[in-house]
């Protein structure tokens, strides 16, 4: 069993536990559930923004603790001030030291879209994402069926949420793309062995249908890499570890932007 399989198996247990604590009706009663969401597409194409989706991530399975000394409010407002198009907040507890409360905190102090970065395996999690103030959900093709991807994206759209579809190769792209997806993300990290290469993005750049915005995820630590990816047609770039491994992630992002 690889790490992705392990995470998904645990996630299914987590969701089952969550359902016992809060019903869908309970989630729909939250204040955040009724708010007007921000569109990821609108913010990615906004010329006053950078196209960067900046991530708040304390830990990862491959690197261990990255940064557990900073607050989500301080980091995310720093990212927004530096020109982030959107924020990504990890809500997985066991493998990434994240929490739903992190996303709630980020939502309170920012006026740009927030992605719930998690492993979606059940429609319940999408309704939960809306209830805690998320604007975007992530669907990872590698851990979902074609029908699940379509059903989950359709549900998200019905609630005003944007869907970021994450793929790792041509086969995943071919079976997972559908009319409810807003943005296609190419993850340069192999989720089975955690190696990274931007060649993954460059190979898929030409085959992602033109009607979808495309973003590149992981392995982006140099402003020159963004220039290469922009030339290849990418509209956005998800960056987390590169900023989070510093004492002041917001400042690190501002310095990174100044070199673009």
C-alpha positions as CSV (number, residue, x, y, z in Angstrom):
1,X,0.0,0.0,0.0
2,X,1.5,3.4,-1.0
3,X,1.1,6.6,0.9
4,X,-1.9,7.8,-1.1
5,X,-3.7,4.5,-0.5
6,X,-2.9,4.9,3.2
7,X,-4.2,8.5,3.4
8,X,-7.4,7.6,1.5
9,X,-8.2,4.6,3.7
10,X,-7.7,6.8,6.8
11,X,-9.8,9.6,5.2
12,X,-12.8,7.3,4.7
13,X,-12.6,6.5,8.5
14,X,-12.4,10.2,9.3
15,X,-15.5,11.0,7.2
16,X,-17.5,8.2,8.8
17,X,-16.6,9.7,12.3
18,X,-17.5,13.2,11.2
19,X,-20.9,12.1,9.9
20,X,-21.7,10.9,13.4
21,X,-20.9,14.2,14.9
22,X,-22.5,16.5,12.4
23,X,-25.3,15.8,9.9
24,X,-25.5,17.5,6.5
25,X,-28.4,19.5,7.8
26,X,-26.1,20.8,10.6
27,X,-23.4,21.8,8.1
28,X,-26.0,23.7,6.0
29,X,-26.9,25.8,9.1
30,X,-23.4,27.3,9.4
31,X,-23.0,31.0,8.8
32,X,-20.3,30.4,6.1
33,X,-22.6,28.1,4.2
34,X,-24.7,31.0,2.9
35,X,-21.9,33.3,1.9
36,X,-21.2,34.3,-1.7
37,X,-18.0,32.5,-2.8
38,X,-15.1,33.9,-4.7
39,X,-14.4,32.5,-8.2
40,X,-10.9,30.9,-8.6
41,X,-11.1,31.5,-12.3
42,X,-11.8,35.3,-11.8
43,X,-8.8,35.7,-9.5
44,X,-6.4,33.6,-11.6
45,X,-7.0,35.8,-14.7
46,X,-7.0,39.1,-12.7
47,X,-4.0,41.1,-14.0
48,X,-3.4,42.7,-10.7
49,X,-2.7,39.3,-9.1
50,X,0.3,36.9,-9.4
51,X,-1.4,33.7,-10.4
52,X,0.1,32.1,-7.3
53,X,-2.0,29.9,-5.0
54,X,0.0,30.2,-1.8
55,X,-0.2,27.3,0.6
56,X,-0.3,27.1,4.4
57,X,1.1,23.7,5.3
58,X,2.8,22.7,8.6
59,X,3.8,19.2,7.7
60,X,4.0,16.7,4.8
61,X,4.4,12.9,4.8
62,X,7.6,13.2,2.7
63,X,9.3,16.1,4.6
64,X,7.9,15.8,8.1
65,X,7.5,19.1,10.0
66,X,8.0,22.0,7.6
67,X,6.9,24.9,9.9
68,X,4.7,24.6,13.0
69,X,5.7,27.9,14.5
70,X,3.7,30.4,12.5
71,X,0.0,31.3,12.7
72,X,-2.4,30.8,9.8
73,X,-3.7,34.3,10.1
74,X,-0.2,35.8,9.9
75,X,0.9,33.6,6.9
76,X,-2.2,33.9,4.8
77,X,-2.6,37.7,5.2
78,X,1.1,37.9,4.2
79,X,0.5,35.9,1.1
80,X,-2.6,38.0,0.2
81,X,-0.6,41.2,0.7
82,X,2.2,39.9,-1.6
83,X,-0.4,39.3,-4.4
84,X,-1.6,35.8,-4.1
85,X,-4.5,34.9,-6.4
86,X,-5.8,32.4,-3.9
87,X,-4.9,30.6,-0.7
88,X,-4.5,26.8,-0.1
89,X,-5.1,25.6,3.4
90,X,-4.4,22.0,4.4
91,X,-7.3,20.5,6.5
92,X,-5.9,16.9,6.8
93,X,-5.0,16.2,10.4
94,X,-3.1,12.9,10.5
95,X,-0.7,13.4,7.7
96,X,-0.4,17.2,7.3
97,X,-1.1,18.6,10.8
98,X,-4.0,20.6,9.3
99,X,-7.5,21.3,10.7
100,X,-10.8,22.8,9.5
101,X,-10.2,25.6,12.1
102,X,-7.2,26.7,10.0
103,X,-9.4,27.3,7.0
104,X,-12.0,29.1,9.1
105,X,-9.3,31.3,10.5
106,X,-7.9,32.1,7.0
107,X,-11.3,32.9,5.7
108,X,-12.0,35.4,8.4
109,X,-9.0,37.6,7.6
110,X,-8.8,37.4,3.8
111,X,-10.8,38.5,0.7
112,X,-9.4,36.1,-1.9
113,X,-10.5,32.5,-2.7
114,X,-9.5,29.8,-0.3
115,X,-8.9,26.2,-1.4
116,X,-9.7,23.4,1.0
117,X,-6.6,21.2,0.4
118,X,-7.6,17.7,1.4
119,X,-8.3,14.3,0.0
120,X,-12.0,14.3,-1.1
121,X,-13.5,10.9,-1.0
122,X,-17.1,11.7,-0.1
123,X,-19.8,14.3,-1.0
124,X,-20.1,15.0,2.7
125,X,-16.6,16.7,2.6
126,X,-17.7,19.1,-0.2
127,X,-20.7,20.3,1.9
128,X,-18.4,20.5,4.9
129,X,-15.9,22.6,2.8
130,X,-18.7,25.1,2.0
131,X,-19.8,25.2,5.6
132,X,-16.3,26.2,6.8
133,X,-15.9,29.0,4.3
134,X,-14.0,27.3,1.4
135,X,-14.3,28.7,-2.1
136,X,-12.5,25.8,-3.9
137,X,-12.3,22.1,-3.5
138,X,-9.6,19.8,-4.7
139,X,-10.4,16.6,-6.5
140,X,-7.4,14.3,-6.9
141,X,-7.9,12.0,-9.9
142,X,-5.6,9.4,-8.6
143,X,-7.9,8.5,-5.7
144,X,-11.3,8.9,-7.4
145,X,-13.3,7.1,-10.1
146,X,-14.5,8.9,-13.3
147,X,-18.1,9.0,-11.9
148,X,-17.0,10.2,-8.5
149,X,-15.1,13.1,-10.1
150,X,-18.1,14.1,-12.2
151,X,-20.6,13.8,-9.3
152,X,-18.3,15.7,-6.8
153,X,-17.6,18.5,-9.3
154,X,-21.3,18.8,-10.2
155,X,-22.2,19.1,-6.5
156,X,-19.5,21.7,-5.9
157,X,-20.7,23.8,-8.8
158,X,-24.3,23.6,-7.5
159,X,-23.1,25.2,-4.3
160,X,-21.0,27.9,-6.0
161,X,-17.6,26.3,-5.3
162,X,-14.8,26.1,-7.8
163,X,-13.3,22.7,-8.5
164,X,-9.5,22.2,-9.0
165,X,-8.9,18.8,-10.6
166,X,-5.5,17.4,-9.9
167,X,-3.9,15.1,-12.4
168,X,-0.5,13.4,-12.6
169,X,-0.5,12.2,-16.2
170,X,-2.3,11.8,-19.5
171,X,-4.3,8.8,-18.5
172,X,-5.8,10.6,-15.5
173,X,-6.5,13.7,-17.5
174,X,-8.3,11.7,-20.2
175,X,-10.7,10.0,-17.9
176,X,-11.3,12.7,-15.4
177,X,-12.0,15.9,-17.4
178,X,-15.7,17.0,-17.5
179,X,-17.8,20.1,-17.9
180,X,-18.1,20.8,-14.1
181,X,-14.3,21.3,-13.7
182,X,-13.1,24.9,-13.5
183,X,-9.3,24.5,-13.4
184,X,-6.9,21.6,-14.1
185,X,-3.9,21.3,-11.9
186,X,-0.9,19.2,-12.9
187,X,0.9,17.9,-9.8
188,X,4.6,17.6,-10.5
189,X,4.9,15.4,-7.4
190,X,4.5,11.7,-7.9
191,X,2.1,10.8,-5.0
192,X,3.4,7.2,-4.9
193,X,7.0,8.0,-4.3
194,X,7.0,11.8,-3.8
195,X,9.7,12.5,-6.5
196,X,9.1,15.9,-8.3
197,X,9.7,17.2,-11.8
198,X,8.1,20.1,-13.8
199,X,8.5,18.0,-16.9
200,X,5.1,16.5,-15.8
201,X,3.5,19.9,-16.3
202,X,5.3,20.7,-19.5
203,X,4.3,17.4,-21.1
204,X,0.6,17.9,-20.2
205,X,0.4,21.6,-21.1
206,X,-0.5,20.9,-24.8
207,X,-3.1,18.3,-24.1
208,X,-5.3,20.1,-21.5
209,X,-8.3,21.4,-23.4
210,X,-8.2,25.2,-24.0
211,X,-11.4,25.9,-22.2
212,X,-9.8,25.0,-18.8
213,X,-7.4,27.2,-17.0
214,X,-4.3,25.3,-15.9
215,X,-2.1,25.5,-12.9
216,X,1.2,23.7,-12.1
217,X,1.6,22.3,-8.6
218,X,4.8,21.4,-6.5
219,X,8.5,21.6,-7.5
220,X,8.3,25.4,-7.9
221,X,11.1,27.0,-5.9
222,X,12.6,29.4,-8.4
223,X,11.0,32.4,-10.2
224,X,12.6,31.2,-13.4
225,X,10.4,28.1,-13.2
226,X,7.3,30.3,-13.3
227,X,8.6,32.0,-16.4
228,X,9.0,28.7,-18.1
229,X,5.6,27.5,-17.1
230,X,3.9,30.8,-18.2
231,X,5.4,30.3,-21.6
232,X,3.9,26.8,-21.7
233,X,0.5,28.3,-21.1
234,X,0.0,27.9,-17.3
235,X,-2.3,30.5,-15.6
236,X,-1.5,29.6,-12.0
237,X,1.1,28.0,-9.7
238,X,0.5,26.3,-6.4
239,X,3.4,26.9,-4.0
240,X,3.6,25.9,-0.4
241,X,6.7,24.3,0.9
242,X,9.1,26.9,-0.7
243,X,7.5,29.7,1.4
244,X,6.5,27.7,4.5
245,X,10.0,26.5,5.2
246,X,11.1,30.0,6.0
247,X,10.5,32.0,9.2
248,X,8.2,34.5,7.5
249,X,6.4,32.8,4.6
250,X,4.6,36.0,3.5
251,X,7.9,37.9,3.3
252,X,9.4,35.0,1.4
253,X,6.6,35.2,-1.1
254,X,7.0,38.9,-1.5
255,X,10.7,38.5,-2.2
256,X,10.0,35.7,-4.7
257,X,7.5,37.9,-6.5
258,X,10.0,40.7,-6.8
259,X,12.2,38.5,-8.9
260,X,9.5,37.7,-11.5
